[in-house]
Amino acid sequence: MKRKNLPVEDFTISLAGVVDLKRRGYSYRVTDEQIRRWRALPARDKLQWLEDANRLLAAALPPKTRAIQDRFRRGDL
């Protein structure tokens, strides 16, 4: 299957001015146009994007963080 590169700017989320360091977690905003573009993508492209993002995050996370995530997924936490 030939991979289609999605334009990064279409799905980039800006956290500027939205992160509150006093609270836990985070929030973000997306525009109606970003939602329309995402909905227009075929399911295969959405799943490929998700898989690519997961691989990138897994490669970038420190081993300790990955171990915690694995424990969480197994239900140990």
Backbone hydrogen bonds, N-H to C=O, Kabsch-Sander energy under -0.5 kcal/mol:
donor,donor_aa,acceptor,acceptor_aa,energy
5,N,3,R,-0.6
10,D,7,P,-1.2
11,F,7,P,-0.6
11,F,8,V,-1.4
12,T,8,V,-0.5
14,S,12,T,-0.5
15,L,13,I,-0.5
18,V,15,L,-2.3
19,V,15,L,-1.2
21,L,19,V,-0.7
23,R,20,D,-1.4
29,R,14,S,-0.6
35,I,31,T,-1.9
36,R,32,D,-2.5
37,R,33,E,-2.5
38,W,34,Q,-2.3
39,R,35,I,-2.7
40,A,36,R,-1.6
41,L,37,R,-0.7
41,L,38,W,-1.1
46,K,42,P,-1.9
47,L,43,A,-2.7
48,Q,44,R,-2.3
49,W,45,D,-2.4
50,L,46,K,-2.3
51,E,47,L,-2.5
52,D,48,Q,-2.7
53,A,49,W,-2.6
54,N,50,L,-2.4
55,R,51,E,-2.4
56,L,52,D,-2.4
57,L,53,A,-2.6
58,A,54,N,-2.5
59,A,55,R,-2.2
60,A,56,L,-1.6
61,L,57,L,-1.8
66,R,62,P,-2.2
67,A,63,P,-2.5
68,I,64,K,-2.0
69,Q,65,T,-2.4
70,D,66,R,-2.5
71,R,67,A,-2.3
72,F,68,I,-2.3
73,R,69,Q,-2.6
74,R,70,D,-2.0
75,G,71,R,-0.6
75,G,72,F,-0.9
76,D,71,R,-2.6
77,L,71,R,-0.7
